[in-house]
């Protein structure tokens, strides 16, 4: 059964903090670490909007990718039921590569990003996942990324 959780649990699993934490809530996370749906509420108060772009605020595409990467990290780190994921809570996920990134819709203040990730491949300390960001049911960003699991210091 999928689980959901808020910012307290997100901050336990990820090292990111304001202003760089780009996931507000996890709506569903598969217990086996293979799927996750999260949201990010985009507000005008985000620090990057001051310079990107004055009078025409657009969330930078690289931050769309970062939000997907953080959701991928949560997908793996929130896994609870399999031997392959035992102990992952003492690890961080590090982005290794991004493939096939497509930016199909701009994201602006007032939008709610729905970030959906699916695990494609996993070995002991590496993984590959597909992420899609939608806003109001429209695909905004999609990418496939590889990541490493490294021990947390």
Buried (B, 14 or more C-beta within 10 A) or exposed (E): EEBEBEEEBBEEBBEBEEEEBBBBBBBBBBBEBBBBBBBBEBEEEBEEBEEBEEEEBEBBBEBBBBBBBBBBBBBBBBBBEEEEBEEBEEBBBEBEEBEEBEBEBBBBBEBEBBBBBBBEEBEEEEBBBBBBBBBEEEEBBBBBBBBEBEEEE
